[in-house]
Amino acid sequence: MEALYVIPSAVLRNLSDKLYEKRKNAALELEGIVKQLAVAGDHDKITAVINLLTQEYTYSPQANNRKGGLIGLAAATVGLTSEAAQHLEQIVPSVLNSFSDQDSRVRYYACEALYNIAKVVRGDFIVFFNQIFDALCKLSADSDANVQSAAHLLDRLVKDIVTESDQFSIEEFIPLLRERMNVLNPYVRQFLVGWITVLDSVPDIDMLGFLPDFLDGLFNMLSDSSHEIRKQADSALSEFLQEIKNSPSVDYGRMAEILVQRSGSQDEFTRLTAVTWINEFVKLGEDQLVPYYADILGAILPCISDKEEKIRVVARETNEELRGIKADPAEGFDVGAILSIARRQLSSEREATRIEALHWMSTLLNRHRSEVLVFLNDVLDTLLKALSDPSDEVVLLVLEVHACIAEDPQHFRQLVVFLVHNFQLDYSLLEKRGALIVRRLCVLLDAKRVYLELSTILEGESDLEFASIMVQALNLILLTSSELSHLRNLLKQSLINAAEKDLFLSLYASWCHSPMAIISLCLLVQAYQHASSVIQSLVEEDINAKFLVQLDKLIHLLETPTFAYLRLQLLEPGRYISLLKALYGLLMLLPQQSAAFKILRTRLKTVPSYSFNEEQLRRTSSGSPCSQNNHGEGGSHFPEDGNLNESSHDMHNGINFSSRLQHFMQIQHQHR
């Protein structure tokens, strides 16, 4: 070989000596020889020398030969100085190959050799950057501490060269970075974050444009067991977020997808960082983020209930920002997708999230009602199930959403039918939440409208046991709730006001399912003669334990402010004989030892006992025109009881009480 004539045999022998000093001296001699050849411009001989060093030494089975080859290649490059660039294609590959040598000392010398080569050629070796980066990435996790140390020195030099080079291709580098970003080795992670930070600091390199390619990997590092790595990753992310705030053009969409995923991380710090980024994106992204609103909302709603307060605060702020953006479906705002997210979050274990999901449903109904109603069937079941929610606040919000939907008559009917059906399927819902639900709906949708619809449905209910229970519940709500005071006043007008007659008749038709409900209704509207007739129509089978429980409740109700007018009427027993007869009828039905018996008997004992002359009694029973005395809640005028006293006066204000009594008895016969 030509190289053998150029290099003395002693130099070649010492180059593979086991002693480092001999190899080093041989390399210095080799450097001088190559320098002379370079001055002479004899590049063929230089090529021969490099070929000899690579083939016979760096690829030799002997470790000392390989060490000598590496130190020789570095010496040759130093000797070439400015001429080195044209020989790099021969030199660099064999050095890179030595990075994966089994012998740690060979790997160490490979680092040292490439360091010396890089110092000479600087930017000219950028063409090998990807291979060098790949090798350094592996060496950063080397099992030998000395190799790691040498690799760090080389890495620093390469970073310096890249930052000053105008030939570095970020486009070619990014795929290399991306495929390594999910490596778990802590040394590799530090190496990668280091490179990201360095490249981002170079003004001519647009790392921000490629952020979506490695953002997920950076987030992955936030949960690393090493505090140092978490700190470095957080620092890099903070820097990028600052750049995003100052940049006019950012690809928010791709990054939003990553952030949505990371907001559900098990790691608290990762969740907080992801939610913080989402918060900034919502403020900055505007139109770009419209197609991602549903995904973002799906990420934010669970975080509103996060166990970490910092996350809850940022999530709530982001949620308000989102809700404040009035995007239009024409701009890609997907009402169906957002409604679907809200529906899904209604099943969350956490109350705060369920509450916000309902606020979103209300917002969508207010802003995009027609679009929401298109998807109504998809959410109605979930909304109805939510009426059984353990949280009263959630139930009240659910009712607001239902009420908003039920502004349309067909949806109102559908809501009430579904509600009755749910009560029928789950008696405990009626027992625990019935009053809350009905009272709230009466406030939101008008009590008269709600009660008329409920009564119409229950009138034809085939499950008589359920109809009776439901009517009893509605009757109790009617008599006790402040929200229904107006409805009670309307009912008190039904015997003298034609406009309210139909309200009484409608309720009467379904109230027939419960004797006690009918008696209560008659006492409320002051149809005392009819109440007495109903009591007397009761047979043995009617007066069971359930009836007595309901009767007990009624006696206690008669002592409440709702029936104050009735108690005051007892001051005029001659005028309200049917009232006395009805109350004594109830007393006779009660067991003597019961508390209710004692309460009612005590009340009746207070009725004035002065006698009436025959003229008063005649006037009371003659069916004279209604007295205009005021006895009622809300300042209503009521008829005297005498109007209904005689059997010939079964009709009153167009109400045929005889046929009503027949209807009641038929329904009760069905129940029996």
HUSUL-V872605 format. One record per pair of residues at least 24 apart in sequence whose ideal C-beta (glycine too) atoms are under 10 Angstrom apart, sorted by sequence separation. I is the first residue (numbers start at 1). J is the second residue. If there is no record, write none. Layout:
# HUSUL-V872605
I;J
I;J
This chain:
# HUSUL-V872605
6;30
49;73
70;94
111;135
193;217
275;299
450;474
501;525
580;604
583;607
621;645
622;646
8;33
69;94
70;95
73;98
92;117
110;135
111;136
133;158
174;199
192;217
193;218
215;240
256;281
274;299
275;300
278;303
297;322
338;363
339;364
357;382
358;383
361;386
380;405
416;441
500;525
558;583
617;642
620;645
621;646
623;648
7;33
50;76
69;95
91;117
92;118
132;158
173;199
192;218
211;237
214;240
255;281
256;282
296;322
297;323
338;364
339;365
379;405
415;441
451;477
516;542
623;649
626;652
6;33
7;34
49;76
50;77
451;478
494;521
515;542
580;607
6;34
66;94
70;98
107;135
111;139
189;217
193;221
252;280
253;281
271;299
275;303
336;364
358;386
515;543
555;583
558;586
579;607
69;98
88;117
92;121
110;139
129;158
132;161
133;162
170;199
189;218
192;221
207;236
211;240
252;281
256;285
274;303
275;304
293;322
335;364
339;368
357;386
372;401
376;405
412;441
416;445
478;507
496;525
623;652
3;33
6;36
46;76
49;79
50;80
91;121
132;162
177;207
211;241
252;282
255;285
338;368
415;445
447;477
491;521
494;524
495;525
496;526
516;546
520;550
6;37
66;97
67;98
70;101
107;138
108;139
111;142
168;199
189;220
190;221
193;224
208;239
250;281
271;302
272;303
275;306
358;389
380;411
384;415
387;418
419;450
447;478
494;525
495;526
516;547
519;550
523;554
555;586
573;604
576;607
66;98
88;120
96;128
99;131
107;139
126;158
129;161
170;202
173;205
178;210
181;213
182;214
189;221
207;239
208;240
211;243
241;273
252;284
253;285
256;288
260;292
263;295
271;303
293;325
335;367
339;371
343;375
354;386
372;404
373;405
383;415
387;419
475;507
492;524
493;525
494;526
495;527
514;546
515;547
516;548
519;551
554;586
555;587
46;79
58;91
84;117
88;121
92;125
95;128
99;132
125;158
129;162
162;195
174;207
177;210
181;214
207;240
211;244
244;277
252;285
256;289
259;292
263;296
275;308
289;322
323;356
335;368
339;372
346;379
372;405
412;445
416;449
420;453
451;484
474;507
478;511
491;524
492;525
494;527
514;547
516;549
517;550
520;553
524;557
570;603
46;80
67;101
87;121
91;125
97;131
108;142
168;202
170;204
173;207
178;212
179;213
180;214
181;215
182;216
183;217
190;224
250;284
252;286
260;294
261;295
264;298
272;306
276;310
279;313
280;314
283;317
293;327
333;367
335;369
338;372
355;389
380;414
384;418
388;422
416;450
419;453
420;454
447;481
450;484
491;525
492;526
516;550
520;554
523;557
570;604
573;607
574;608
58;93
59;94
66;101
74;109
85;120
92;127
93;128
96;131
99;134
100;135
107;142
111;146
115;150
122;157
126;161
152;187
159;194
163;198
170;205
171;206
174;209
175;210
178;213
179;214
181;216
182;217
186;221
189;224
193;228
197;232
208;243
234;269
238;273
241;276
245;280
250;285
252;287
253;288
256;291
257;292
260;295
263;298
264;299
271;306
275;310
276;311
279;314
282;317
283;318
290;325
333;368
335;370
336;371
339;374
340;375
343;378
347;382
354;389
358;393
362;397
365;400
369;404
373;408
376;411
380;415
383;418
384;419
387;422
402;437
406;441
415;450
419;454
434;469
438;473
442;477
490;525
491;526
495;530
515;550
516;551
519;554
523;558
551;586
555;590
571;606
572;607
573;608
577;612
6;42
54;90
58;94
67;103
70;106
74;110
77;113
84;120
85;121
88;124
92;128
96;132
99;135
107;143
108;144
111;147
114;150
115;151
118;154
125;161
126;162
129;165
151;187
155;191
159;195
162;198
163;199
168;204
169;205
170;206
174;210
177;213
178;214
181;217
184;220
190;226
193;229
196;232
197;233
200;236
207;243
208;244
233;269
234;270
237;273
241;277
244;280
252;288
253;289
256;292
259;295
260;296
263;299
272;308
275;311
278;314
279;315
282;318
289;325
291;327
316;352
320;356
323;359
335;371
336;372
339;375
343;379
346;382
355;391
358;394
361;397
365;401
369;405
387;423
416;452
417;453
421;457
430;466
434;470
438;474
442;478
447;483
448;484
451;487
471;507
474;510
475;511
488;524
514;550
515;551
516;552
567;603
570;606
571;607
572;608
573;609
574;610
15;52
43;80
46;83
50;87
53;90
54;91
57;94
58;95
66;103
69;106
70;107
73;110
77;114
80;117
84;121
85;122
88;125
91;128
95;132
98;135
99;136
107;144
110;147
111;148
114;151
117;154
124;161
158;195
162;199
165;202
168;205
170;207
173;210
177;214
180;217
181;218
183;220
184;221
189;226
192;229
196;233
230;267
233;270
237;274
240;277
244;281
247;284
251;288
252;289
253;290
255;292
256;293
259;296
260;297
262;299
263;300
271;308
274;311
275;312
277;314
278;315
281;318
282;319
290;327
315;352
319;356
323;360
326;363
334;371
335;372
338;375
339;376
342;379
343;380
346;383
354;391
357;394
358;395
361;398
364;401
381;418
384;421
385;422
395;432
399;436
403;440
407;444
412;449
416;453
417;454
420;457
424;461
447;484
450;487
474;511
488;525
516;553
517;554
520;557
570;607
571;608
573;610
574;611
575;612
7;45
15;53
30;68
34;72
38;76
46;84
49;87
50;88
53;91
59;97
63;101
67;105
70;108
71;109
74;112
75;113
78;116
82;120
84;122
85;123
86;124
89;127
93;131
96;134
97;135
100;138
104;142
108;146
109;147
111;149
112;150
115;153
116;154
119;157
122;160
123;161
129;167
152;190
156;194
159;197
160;198
163;201
164;202
166;204
171;209
175;213
178;216
179;217
181;219
182;220
186;224
190;228
193;231
194;232
197;235
201;239
208;246
209;247
212;250
238;276
242;280
245;283
250;288
253;291
254;292
257;295
260;298
261;299
264;302
268;306
272;310
273;311
275;313
276;314
279;317
280;318
282;320
283;321
287;325
289;327
290;328
315;353
322;360
329;367
333;371
336;374
337;375
340;378
343;381
344;382
347;385
351;389
355;393
358;396
359;397
362;400
365;403
366;404
369;407
373;411
376;414
380;418
384;422
388;426
395;433
399;437
402;440
403;441
406;444
407;445
412;450
415;453
416;454
419;457
420;458
427;465
431;469
435;473
438;476
439;477
443;481
447;485
448;486
479;517
516;554
520;558
524;562
528;566
551;589
552;590
558;596
570;608
574;612
6;45
37;76
47;86
50;89
51;90
54;93
55;94
58;97
59;98
63;102
64;103
66;105
67;106
70;109
74;113
77;116
78;117
81;120
82;121
85;124
88;127
89;128
92;131
96;135
99;138
100;139
104;143
105;144
107;146
108;147
111;150
115;154
118;157
122;161
123;162
126;165
129;168
130;169
137;176
148;187
152;191
155;194
159;198
163;202
165;204
170;209
171;210
174;213
178;217
181;220
182;221
186;225
187;226
189;228
190;229
193;232
197;236
200;239
208;247
211;250
212;251
215;254
216;255
219;258
223;262
230;269
234;273
237;276
241;280
245;284
249;288
253;292
256;295
257;296
260;299
263;302
264;303
268;307
269;308
271;310
272;311
275;314
276;315
279;318
282;321
286;325
290;329
293;332
294;333
295;334
298;337
320;359
324;363
328;367
329;368
335;374
336;375
339;378
340;379
343;382
346;385
347;386
351;390
352;391
354;393
355;394
358;397
361;400
362;401
365;404
369;408
387;426
398;437
399;438
402;441
406;445
417;456
424;463
427;466
430;469
434;473
435;474
438;477
442;481
444;483
447;486
448;487
451;490
471;510
472;511
475;514
478;517
524;563
526;565
551;590
552;591
555;594
556;595
567;606
573;612
574;613
5;45
6;46
12;52
16;56
35;75
39;79
43;83
46;86
47;87
50;90
54;94
58;98
63;103
66;106
69;109
70;110
73;113
74;114
77;117
80;120
81;121
84;124
85;125
88;128
92;132
95;135
99;139
104;144
107;147
108;148
110;150
111;151
114;154
115;155
118;158
121;161
125;165
126;166
127;167
129;169
133;173
137;177
151;191
155;195
158;198
159;199
162;202
163;203
170;210
174;214
177;217
181;221
184;224
186;226
189;229
192;232
193;233
196;236
200;240
209;249
211;251
212;252
215;255
218;258
219;259
222;262
230;270
233;273
237;277
241;281
244;284
252;292
256;296
259;299
260;300
263;303
268;308
271;311
274;314
275;315
278;318
279;319
281;321
282;322
285;325
287;327
291;331
292;332
293;333
294;334
297;337
298;338
301;341
305;345
312;352
316;356
319;359
323;363
327;367
328;368
335;375
339;379
342;382
343;383
346;386
351;391
354;394
357;397
358;398
361;401
364;404
365;405
388;428
396;436
399;439
400;440
403;443
404;444
409;449
413;453
416;456
417;457
430;470
434;474
437;477
438;478
443;483
446;486
447;487
451;491
470;510
471;511
474;514
476;516
523;563
526;566
551;591
555;595
556;596
559;599
567;607
572;612
577;617
7;48
12;53
15;56
16;57
23;64
27;68
30;71
31;72
34;75
35;76
38;79
46;87
49;90
50;91
53;94
54;95
64;105
65;106
67;108
68;109
69;110
70;111
71;112
72;113
73;114
74;115
75;116
76;117
77;118
78;119
79;120
80;121
84;125
103;144
104;145
105;146
106;147
107;148
108;149
109;150
110;151
111;152
112;153
113;154
115;156
116;157
119;160
123;164
124;165
126;167
163;204
184;225
189;230
192;233
193;234
196;237
206;247
208;249
209;250
210;251
212;253
213;254
216;257
217;258
244;285
269;310
272;313
273;314
280;321
286;327
290;331
291;332
293;334
294;335
297;338
300;341
301;342
304;345
315;356
319;360
322;363
323;364
326;367
327;368
329;370
352;393
355;396
356;397
358;399
359;400
360;401
361;402
362;403
385;426
388;429
392;433
395;436
396;437
399;440
400;441
403;444
404;445
412;453
416;457
420;461
424;465
425;466
435;476
436;477
439;480
442;483
443;484
446;487
447;488
471;512
472;513
473;514
475;516
476;517
479;520
524;565
528;569
548;589
555;596
558;599
559;600
575;616
2;44
3;45
6;48
7;49
15;57
26;68
30;72
33;75
34;76
37;79
38;80
39;81
41;83
63;105
64;106
67;109
70;112
71;113
74;116
77;119
78;120
82;124
85;127
104;146
105;147
108;150
111;153
112;154
115;157
118;160
119;161
122;164
123;165
125;167
126;168
127;169
130;172
134;176
138;180
141;183
152;194
156;198
159;201
163;205
186;228
187;229
190;232
193;235
194;236
197;239
208;250
209;251
212;254
215;257
216;258
219;261
220;262
223;265
268;310
269;311
272;314
275;317
276;318
279;321
282;324
283;325
290;332
291;333
292;334
293;335
294;336
295;337
296;338
298;340
299;341
329;371
336;378
351;393
352;394
355;397
358;400
359;401
362;404
365;407
387;429
390;432
395;437
398;440
399;441
402;444
403;445
424;466
427;469
431;473
434;476
435;477
439;481
441;483
442;484
448;490
471;513
472;514
475;517
478;520
479;521
524;566
547;589
548;590
552;594
554;596
555;597
558;600
574;616
578;620
2;45
3;46
5;48
6;49
27;70
28;71
30;73
31;74
32;75
33;76
34;77
35;78
36;79
37;80
38;81
43;86
47;90
51;94
54;97
58;101
63;106
66;109
67;110
70;113
73;116
74;117
77;120
99;142
104;147
107;150
108;151
111;154
114;157
115;158
118;161
122;165
123;166
124;167
126;169
129;172
130;173
133;176
137;180
155;198
159;202
162;205
186;229
189;232
190;233
193;236
196;239
197;240
200;243
208;251
211;254
212;255
215;258
216;259
219;262
222;265
223;266
224;267
241;284
256;299
263;306
268;311
271;314
272;315
275;318
278;321
279;322
282;325
289;332
290;333
291;334
294;337
295;338
298;341
301;344
302;345
305;348
307;350
336;379
343;386
346;389
351;394
354;397
358;401
361;404
390;433
397;440
400;443
402;445
406;449
413;456
423;466
424;467
427;470
430;473
434;477
438;481
439;482
440;483
447;490
448;491
467;510
470;513
471;514
474;517
475;518
478;521
520;563
523;566
526;569
548;591
551;594
552;595
553;596
555;598
556;599
559;602
574;617
577;620
578;621
3;47
4;48
12;56
16;60
18;62
20;64
23;67
24;68
27;71
30;74
31;75
34;78
35;79
38;82
39;83
43;87
46;90
50;94
66;110
69;113
70;114
73;117
74;118
77;121
107;151
110;154
111;155
114;158
123;167
129;173
133;177
141;185
189;233
192;236
193;237
196;240
211;255
212;256
215;259
218;262
219;263
223;267
271;315
278;322
287;331
290;334
293;337
294;338
297;341
298;342
301;345
304;348
305;349
306;350
323;367
354;398
357;401
361;405
385;429
388;432
389;433
392;436
396;440
399;443
400;444
406;450
409;453
413;457
430;474
439;483
442;486
468;512
469;513
470;514
472;516
473;517
475;519
476;520
479;523
552;596
555;599
556;600
559;603
572;616
575;619
576;620
577;621
2;47
3;48
4;49
7;52
12;57
18;63
19;64
23;68
26;71
27;72
30;75
31;76
34;79
35;80
38;83
67;112
71;116
74;119
123;168
130;175
131;176
140;185
141;186
142;187
212;257
216;261
220;265
222;267
223;268
287;332
292;337
293;338
294;339
296;341
297;342
300;345
301;346
305;350
388;433
395;440
399;444
424;469
435;480
438;483
439;484
442;487
467;512
468;513
469;514
471;516
472;517
475;520
479;524
532;577
533;578
536;581
551;596
552;597
555;600
558;603
574;619
575;620
2;48
3;49
6;52
7;53
16;62
18;64
22;68
23;69
26;72
27;73
29;75
30;76
31;77
33;79
34;80
35;81
37;83
38;84
63;109
67;113
70;116
74;120
101;147
130;176
134;180
137;183
140;186
141;187
212;258
216;262
219;265
222;268
223;269
291;337
294;340
295;341
298;344
302;348
304;350
305;351
306;352
387;433
399;445
420;466
423;469
424;470
427;473
435;481
438;484
467;513
468;514
471;517
475;521
478;524
532;578
535;581
536;582
543;589
548;594
551;597
554;600
574;620
1;48
2;49
3;50
16;63
17;64
20;67
23;70
24;71
27;74
28;75
31;78
32;79
34;81
70;117
129;176
133;180
138;185
140;187
141;188
211;258
215;262
220;267
222;269
223;270
294;341
298;345
301;348
302;349
305;352
306;353
387;434
396;443
403;450
406;453
420;467
423;470
459;506
466;513
467;514
468;515
470;517
471;518
531;578
532;579
535;582
538;585
542;589
543;590
549;596
552;599
573;620
574;621
1;49
3;51
4;52
16;64
17;65
23;71
27;75
30;78
31;79
35;83
58;106
77;125
99;147
137;185
139;187
140;188
141;189
219;267
222;270
223;271
263;311
293;341
294;342
297;345
302;350
304;352
305;353
346;394
392;440
396;444
435;483
455;503
459;507
465;513
468;516
472;520
528;576
529;577
530;578
531;579
532;580
533;581
534;582
535;583
548;596
555;603
572;620
2;51
3;52
15;64
16;65
18;67
23;72
26;75
27;76
30;79
31;80
34;83
38;87
138;187
139;188
140;189
141;190
221;270
222;271
301;350
303;352
304;353
305;354
387;436
388;437
458;507
459;508
460;509
461;510
464;513
468;517
475;524
528;577
529;578
532;581
533;582
535;584
536;585
551;600
1;51
2;52
3;53
15;65
16;66
17;67
18;68
28;78
34;84
137;187
138;188
140;190
141;191
220;270
222;272
302;352
303;353
304;354
305;355
387;437
420;470
423;473
452;502
455;505
456;506
459;509
460;510
471;521
526;576
528;578
529;579
531;581
532;582
535;585
1;52
16;67
17;68
20;71
24;75
27;78
28;79
58;109
137;188
140;191
219;270
222;273
301;352
302;353
304;355
305;356
452;503
455;506
458;509
459;510
527;578
528;579
531;582
532;583
534;585
535;586
538;589
4;56
15;67
16;68
27;79
58;110
99;151
136;188
139;191
140;192
222;274
263;315
301;353
304;356
346;398
448;500
451;503
454;506
455;507
458;510
459;511
461;513
526;578
528;580
529;581
530;582
531;583
532;584
533;585
575;627
3;56
15;68
16;69
34;87
138;191
300;353
301;354
304;357
453;506
454;507
455;508
456;509
457;510
458;511
459;512
526;579
528;581
529;582
532;585
535;588
1;55
14;68
15;69
137;191
140;194
219;273
301;355
302;356
452;506
455;509
456;510
458;512
459;513
528;582
531;585
532;586
535;589
575;629
1;56
13;68
58;113
99;154
136;191
137;192
218;273
219;274
263;318
301;356
346;401
448;503
451;506
452;507
455;510
458;513
527;582
528;583
531;586
572;627
576;631
12;68
15;71
16;72
300;356
301;357
451;507
454;510
455;511
522;578
523;579
15;72
572;629
133;191
137;195
219;277
448;506
452;510
133;192
136;195
297;356
301;360
342;401
451;510
523;582
572;631
582;641
12;72
15;75
297;357
522;582
523;583
569;629
571;631
581;641
11;72
580;641
133;195
215;277
569;631
578;640
579;641
297;360
519;582
523;586
568;631
569;632
578;641
568;632
576;640
577;641
578;642
581;645
7;72
565;630
566;631
575;640
576;641
577;642
578;643
519;585
565;631
566;632
575;641
576;642
578;644
519;586
564;631
565;632
574;641
575;642
578;645
564;632
565;633
572;640
573;641
574;642
577;645
564;633
565;634
569;638
572;641
516;586
563;633
562;633
565;636
569;640
561;633
569;641
480;553
492;565
565;638
472;546
476;550
479;553
488;562
475;550
479;554
485;561
469;546
472;549
476;553
480;557
485;562
468;546
472;550
475;553
476;554
479;557
484;562
475;554
479;558
480;560
482;562
465;546
472;553
476;557
479;560
481;562
468;550
475;557
480;562
479;562
478;562
479;563
20;105
23;109
27;113
20;109
27;116
526;631
526;632
524;633
532;641
526;636
528;639
533;644
526;638
527;639
529;641
532;644
525;638
526;639
528;641
529;642
531;644
532;645
525;639
526;640
527;641
529;643
530;644
533;647
526;641
528;643
529;644
527;643
528;644
529;645
526;643
527;644
528;645
529;646
533;650
526;644
529;647
529;649
530;650
529;650
530;652
529;652
534;657
533;657
537;661
527;652
530;655
533;658
536;661
537;662
534;660
539;665
542;668
530;657
533;660
534;661
537;664
538;665
541;668
527;655
529;657
530;658
533;661
537;665
541;669
539;668
542;671
496;626
525;655
527;657
530;660
534;664
538;668
539;669
541;671
542;672
495;626
530;661
533;664
534;665
537;668
541;672
496;628
540;672
527;660
539;672
530;664
534;668
522;657
522;660
492;631
493;632
497;636
492;632
496;636
497;637
492;633
493;634
496;637
492;634
496;638
518;660
489;632
493;636
495;638
496;639
518;661
488;632
489;633
490;634
492;636
493;637
495;639
488;633
489;634
491;636
492;637
493;638
488;634
489;635
490;636
492;638
518;664
486;633
489;636
496;643
508;655
485;633
486;634
488;636
495;643
512;660
485;634
495;644
504;653
505;654
508;657
512;661
515;664
518;667
505;655
518;668
501;652
504;655
505;656
509;660
512;663
513;664
501;653
502;654
508;660
512;664
515;667
500;653
501;654
511;664
512;665
514;667
515;668
501;655
509;663
512;666
513;667
514;668
498;653
505;660
508;663
509;664
512;667
513;668
496;652
497;653
498;654
504;660
508;664
511;667
512;668
515;671
495;652
496;653
510;667
513;670
514;671
494;652
495;653
509;667
512;670
513;671
494;653
512;671
493;653
495;655
494;655
468;667
467;667
468;668
464;667
467;670
468;671
464;668
467;671
464;670
465;671
464;671
459;667
464;672
